[in-house]
Amino acid sequence: MKLREKLDIMDRRQIRRALARLASEIVERNGGVENLILIGIRTGGMHLAARLVKEIRRIEDDEPEFGIIDITLYRDDIFSLEQPIVGQTEIATDITDKRVVLVDDVIYTGRTIRAAMDALIDFGRPENIQLAVLIDRGLREFPIQPDYVGRQIPTHADERVELLLKEQGDSDRAVIYAIEEEKED
């Protein structure tokens, strides 16, 4: 499989504005930050969750708790992965009776979110789980819809959407790639 860059869909400013809007919506819906925890899905979601915490602090002069969850062992395709790499989950508090905002970069089939919810339940029984994503590309396989969306981008199954972030050594931007089959010689 070969990826060919097809289209830039968000630049640094658009990402920053979308995160500011998401932070405001999260604060508004939850009536502030009391009893609220943002948990980012490793890897892209954790960076966005950290940025959302900073943005909420700017808005509220207070911040929600923050955590990171790795879903590798909860994936439904774990046995098809050659060597799964398990990252660290960092949730320092019991999530029981808390309002959890699960944060991811791009939602596609819904399988990652399903795995993240399964993983979260191992840490307690939250009051509720809300979902914030920067990009919703559609094409769900599971009936999972985000509560907060930075931008909806209709895509095709033969495309891939990636969020490139400065925390990962890139410049902030979101890109659609065309998936091309490699030709055999």
C-alpha positions as YAML, in Angstrom:
chain: A
units: angstrom
residues:
- id: 1
  name: MET
  ca: [0.00, 0.00, 0.00]
- id: 2
  name: LYS
  ca: [1.31, 3.40, -0.97]
- id: 3
  name: LEU
  ca: [0.01, 6.77, 0.24]
- id: 4
  name: ARG
  ca: [-0.08, 9.79, -2.04]
- id: 5
  name: GLU
  ca: [-0.78, 13.18, -0.52]
- id: 6
  name: LYS
  ca: [-4.00, 14.37, -2.07]
- id: 7
  name: LEU
  ca: [-5.30, 17.40, -0.17]
- id: 8
  name: ASP
  ca: [-4.54, 19.59, 2.84]
- id: 9
  name: ILE
  ca: [-7.81, 19.96, 4.73]
- id: 10
  name: MET
  ca: [-6.78, 21.94, 7.81]
- id: 11
  name: ASP
  ca: [-3.86, 24.22, 8.55]
- id: 12
  name: ARG
  ca: [-2.42, 25.42, 11.86]
- id: 13
  name: ARG
  ca: [-4.91, 28.27, 12.26]
- id: 14
  name: GLN
  ca: [-7.92, 26.13, 11.40]
- id: 15
  name: ILE
  ca: [-6.81, 23.49, 13.92]
- id: 16
  name: ARG
  ca: [-6.31, 26.14, 16.61]
- id: 17
  name: ARG
  ca: [-9.76, 27.66, 15.95]
- id: 18
  name: ALA
  ca: [-11.44, 24.25, 15.96]
- id: 19
  name: LEU
  ca: [-9.81, 23.37, 19.30]
- id: 20
  name: ALA
  ca: [-10.90, 26.70, 20.81]
- id: 21
  name: ARG
  ca: [-14.47, 26.00, 19.68]
- id: 22
  name: LEU
  ca: [-14.37, 22.42, 21.02]
- id: 23
  name: ALA
  ca: [-13.05, 23.65, 24.39]
- id: 24
  name: SER
  ca: [-15.87, 26.20, 24.64]
- id: 25
  name: GLU
  ca: [-18.49, 23.61, 23.76]
- id: 26
  name: ILE
  ca: [-17.12, 21.15, 26.34]
- id: 27
  name: VAL
  ca: [-17.14, 23.80, 29.09]
- id: 28
  name: GLU
  ca: [-20.63, 24.97, 28.14]
- id: 29
  name: ARG
  ca: [-22.18, 21.51, 28.00]
- id: 30
  name: ASN
  ca: [-20.58, 20.44, 31.29]
- id: 31
  name: GLY
  ca: [-21.17, 23.69, 33.18]
- id: 32
  name: GLY
  ca: [-17.46, 24.17, 33.84]
- id: 33
  name: VAL
  ca: [-14.72, 21.72, 34.76]
- id: 34
  name: GLU
  ca: [-15.87, 20.29, 38.07]
- id: 35
  name: ASN
  ca: [-15.96, 16.48, 37.98]
- id: 36
  name: LEU
  ca: [-14.63, 16.52, 34.39]
- id: 37
  name: ILE
  ca: [-11.68, 14.58, 32.98]
- id: 38
  name: LEU
  ca: [-10.32, 14.71, 29.43]
- id: 39
  name: ILE
  ca: [-8.71, 11.46, 28.32]
- id: 40
  name: GLY
  ca: [-6.78, 11.41, 25.07]
- id: 41
  name: ILE
  ca: [-6.39, 8.25, 23.03]
- id: 42
  name: ARG
  ca: [-2.72, 7.55, 22.44]
- id: 43
  name: THR
  ca: [-1.20, 9.07, 20.22]
- id: 44
  name: GLY
  ca: [-2.97, 11.86, 18.33]
- id: 45
  name: GLY
  ca: [-5.81, 12.13, 20.80]
- id: 46
  name: MET
  ca: [-3.49, 12.62, 23.76]
- id: 47
  name: HIS
  ca: [-1.89, 15.68, 22.17]
- id: 48
  name: LEU
  ca: [-5.28, 17.17, 21.33]
- id: 49
  name: ALA
  ca: [-6.59, 16.48, 24.85]
- id: 50
  name: ALA
  ca: [-3.56, 18.27, 26.33]
- id: 51
  name: ARG
  ca: [-4.21, 21.25, 24.07]
- id: 52
  name: LEU
  ca: [-7.89, 21.25, 25.02]
- id: 53
  name: VAL
  ca: [-6.97, 21.29, 28.73]
- id: 54
  name: LYS
  ca: [-4.79, 24.39, 28.11]
- id: 55
  name: GLU
  ca: [-7.58, 26.07, 26.14]
- id: 56
  name: ILE
  ca: [-10.14, 25.29, 28.84]
- id: 57
  name: ARG
  ca: [-7.77, 26.73, 31.47]
- id: 58
  name: ARG
  ca: [-7.60, 29.92, 29.39]
- id: 59
  name: ILE
  ca: [-11.41, 30.11, 29.28]
- id: 60
  name: GLU
  ca: [-12.22, 29.05, 32.85]
- id: 61
  name: ASP
  ca: [-9.14, 29.92, 34.95]
- id: 62
  name: ASP
  ca: [-9.42, 26.28, 36.01]
- id: 63
  name: GLU
  ca: [-8.76, 23.04, 34.23]
- id: 64
  name: PRO
  ca: [-10.21, 19.54, 34.05]
- id: 65
  name: GLU
  ca: [-8.21, 16.50, 34.99]
- id: 66
  name: PHE
  ca: [-6.22, 14.93, 32.19]
- id: 67
  name: GLY
  ca: [-5.33, 11.37, 31.25]
- id: 68
  name: ILE
  ca: [-4.04, 9.23, 28.41]
- id: 69
  name: ILE
  ca: [-5.34, 5.82, 27.40]
- id: 70
  name: ASP
  ca: [-3.72, 3.20, 25.20]
- id: 71
  name: ILE
  ca: [-6.20, 0.92, 23.46]
- id: 72
  name: THR
  ca: [-3.84, -1.55, 21.81]
- id: 73
  name: LEU
  ca: [-4.93, -4.56, 23.86]
- id: 74
  name: TYR
  ca: [-8.63, -3.72, 23.33]
- id: 75
  name: ARG
  ca: [-8.51, -3.58, 19.52]
- id: 76
  name: ASP
  ca: [-10.67, -6.12, 17.71]
- id: 77
  name: ASP
  ca: [-7.82, -6.75, 15.24]
- id: 78
  name: ILE
  ca: [-5.10, -7.32, 17.87]
- id: 79
  name: PHE
  ca: [-4.46, -10.87, 16.69]
- id: 80
  name: SER
  ca: [-3.86, -9.75, 13.12]
- id: 81
  name: LEU
  ca: [-1.10, -7.34, 14.16]
- id: 82
  name: GLU
  ca: [2.40, -8.75, 13.69]
- id: 83
  name: GLN
  ca: [3.92, -7.13, 16.79]
- id: 84
  name: PRO
  ca: [1.51, -4.86, 18.64]
- id: 85
  name: ILE
  ca: [3.21, -2.00, 20.46]
- id: 86
  name: VAL
  ca: [1.51, -1.27, 23.75]
- id: 87
  name: GLY
  ca: [1.86, 2.27, 25.05]
- id: 88
  name: GLN
  ca: [1.36, 3.45, 28.58]
- id: 89
  name: THR
  ca: [-2.05, 4.39, 29.97]
- id: 90
  name: GLU
  ca: [-1.83, 7.33, 32.37]
- id: 91
  name: ILE
  ca: [-5.03, 7.85, 34.32]
- id: 92
  name: ALA
  ca: [-4.10, 9.05, 37.79]
- id: 93
  name: THR
  ca: [-7.60, 9.18, 39.22]
- id: 94
  name: ASP
  ca: [-10.64, 6.95, 39.59]
- id: 95
  name: ILE
  ca: [-13.08, 7.86, 36.81]
- id: 96
  name: THR
  ca: [-16.10, 6.56, 38.72]
- id: 97
  name: ASP
  ca: [-18.93, 9.12, 38.65]
- id: 98
  name: LYS
  ca: [-16.87, 11.55, 36.55]
- id: 99
  name: ARG
  ca: [-17.83, 13.05, 33.24]
- id: 100
  name: VAL
  ca: [-15.21, 11.70, 30.84]
- id: 101
  name: VAL
  ca: [-14.48, 13.41, 27.54]
- id: 102
  name: LEU
  ca: [-12.66, 10.92, 25.36]
- id: 103
  name: VAL
  ca: [-10.52, 12.78, 22.79]
- id: 104
  name: ASP
  ca: [-9.28, 11.46, 19.44]
- id: 105
  name: ASP
  ca: [-7.88, 13.08, 16.33]
- id: 106
  name: VAL
  ca: [-9.91, 11.42, 13.54]
- id: 107
  name: ILE
  ca: [-13.01, 9.24, 13.77]
- id: 108
  name: TYR
  ca: [-13.62, 6.82, 10.94]
- id: 109
  name: THR
  ca: [-15.17, 3.37, 11.53]
- id: 110
  name: GLY
  ca: [-15.80, 3.80, 15.26]
- id: 111
  name: ARG
  ca: [-13.69, 0.76, 16.17]
- id: 112
  name: THR
  ca: [-11.02, 2.80, 17.98]
- id: 113
  name: ILE
  ca: [-13.67, 4.53, 20.10]
- id: 114
  name: ARG
  ca: [-15.35, 1.22, 20.94]
- id: 115
  name: ALA
  ca: [-11.98, -0.13, 22.12]
- id: 116
  name: ALA
  ca: [-11.34, 3.06, 24.13]
- id: 117
  name: MET
  ca: [-14.69, 2.76, 25.90]
- id: 118
  name: ASP
  ca: [-13.95, -0.87, 26.77]
- id: 119
  name: ALA
  ca: [-10.57, 0.19, 28.15]
- id: 120
  name: LEU
  ca: [-12.08, 3.07, 30.16]
- id: 121
  name: ILE
  ca: [-14.47, 0.76, 31.99]
- id: 122
  name: ASP
  ca: [-11.45, -0.99, 33.51]
- id: 123
  name: PHE
  ca: [-10.75, 2.28, 35.37]
- id: 124
  name: GLY
  ca: [-14.19, 2.79, 36.87]
- id: 125
  name: ARG
  ca: [-17.80, 3.55, 36.04]
- id: 126
  name: PRO
  ca: [-18.05, 7.11, 34.73]
- id: 127
  name: GLU
  ca: [-21.19, 9.21, 35.04]
- id: 128
  name: ASN
  ca: [-21.02, 9.51, 31.27]
- id: 129
  name: ILE
  ca: [-18.58, 9.31, 28.38]
- id: 130
  name: GLN
  ca: [-18.57, 12.07, 25.80]
- id: 131
  name: LEU
  ca: [-16.55, 12.04, 22.59]
- id: 132
  name: ALA
  ca: [-14.58, 14.93, 21.09]
- id: 133
  name: VAL
  ca: [-12.80, 14.55, 17.74]
- id: 134
  name: LEU
  ca: [-11.01, 17.07, 15.61]
- id: 135
  name: ILE
  ca: [-12.06, 15.43, 12.33]
- id: 136
  name: ASP
  ca: [-15.07, 13.25, 11.53]
- id: 137
  name: ARG
  ca: [-14.51, 11.58, 8.19]
- id: 138
  name: GLY
  ca: [-17.71, 9.50, 8.18]
- id: 139
  name: LEU
  ca: [-18.02, 5.91, 6.92]
- id: 140
  name: ARG
  ca: [-18.88, 4.35, 10.31]
- id: 141
  name: GLU
  ca: [-18.92, 0.60, 10.87]
- id: 142
  name: PHE
  ca: [-20.14, 0.95, 14.47]
- id: 143
  name: PRO
  ca: [-23.03, 3.18, 15.64]
- id: 144
  name: ILE
  ca: [-20.78, 5.70, 17.40]
- id: 145
  name: GLN
  ca: [-21.15, 9.45, 16.93]
- id: 146
  name: PRO
  ca: [-19.03, 12.21, 18.48]
- id: 147
  name: ASP
  ca: [-20.55, 14.82, 20.79]
- id: 148
  name: TYR
  ca: [-18.03, 17.47, 19.70]
- id: 149
  name: VAL
  ca: [-16.60, 17.74, 16.19]
- id: 150
  name: GLY
  ca: [-13.99, 20.21, 14.98]
- id: 151
  name: ARG
  ca: [-14.68, 19.57, 11.31]
- id: 152
  name: GLN
  ca: [-16.60, 17.06, 9.21]
- id: 153
  name: ILE
  ca: [-14.78, 15.93, 6.08]
- id: 154
  name: PRO
  ca: [-16.62, 13.48, 3.81]
- id: 155
  name: THR
  ca: [-14.16, 10.89, 2.53]
- id: 156
  name: HIS
  ca: [-14.00, 7.65, 0.57]
- id: 157
  name: ALA
  ca: [-12.82, 4.25, 1.79]
- id: 158
  name: ASP
  ca: [-9.77, 4.47, -0.50]
- id: 159
  name: GLU
  ca: [-8.54, 7.57, 1.32]
- id: 160
  name: ARG
  ca: [-6.77, 8.08, 4.61]
- id: 161
  name: VAL
  ca: [-6.98, 11.16, 6.84]
- id: 162
  name: GLU
  ca: [-4.05, 12.00, 9.07]
- id: 163
  name: LEU
  ca: [-3.53, 14.77, 11.57]
- id: 164
  name: LEU
  ca: [0.10, 15.86, 11.64]
- id: 165
  name: LEU
  ca: [1.06, 17.66, 14.84]
- id: 166
  name: LYS
  ca: [4.05, 19.64, 16.07]
- id: 167
  name: GLU
  ca: [4.23, 17.35, 19.13]
- id: 168
  name: GLN
  ca: [5.08, 14.53, 16.72]
- id: 169
  name: GLY
  ca: [7.70, 16.50, 14.80]
- id: 170
  name: ASP
  ca: [5.47, 17.85, 12.04]
- id: 171
  name: SER
  ca: [3.79, 21.16, 11.41]
- id: 172
  name: ASP
  ca: [0.13, 21.30, 12.44]
- id: 173
  name: ARG
  ca: [-2.02, 20.26, 9.51]
- id: 174
  name: ALA
  ca: [-4.55, 17.64, 8.45]
- id: 175
  name: VAL
  ca: [-4.11, 15.80, 5.18]
- id: 176
  name: ILE
  ca: [-6.12, 13.44, 3.00]
- id: 177
  name: TYR
  ca: [-4.00, 10.76, 1.36]
- id: 178
  name: ALA
  ca: [-5.04, 8.56, -1.56]
- id: 179
  name: ILE
  ca: [-4.37, 4.89, -0.87]
- id: 180
  name: GLU
  ca: [-2.81, 3.31, -3.91]
- id: 181
  name: GLU
  ca: [-1.97, -0.32, -4.44]
- id: 182
  name: GLU
  ca: [1.71, -0.86, -5.16]
- id: 183
  name: LYS
  ca: [2.28, -2.38, -8.58]
- id: 184
  name: GLU
  ca: [4.31, -5.54, -8.80]
- id: 185
  name: ASP
  ca: [7.08, -5.60, -11.35]
...
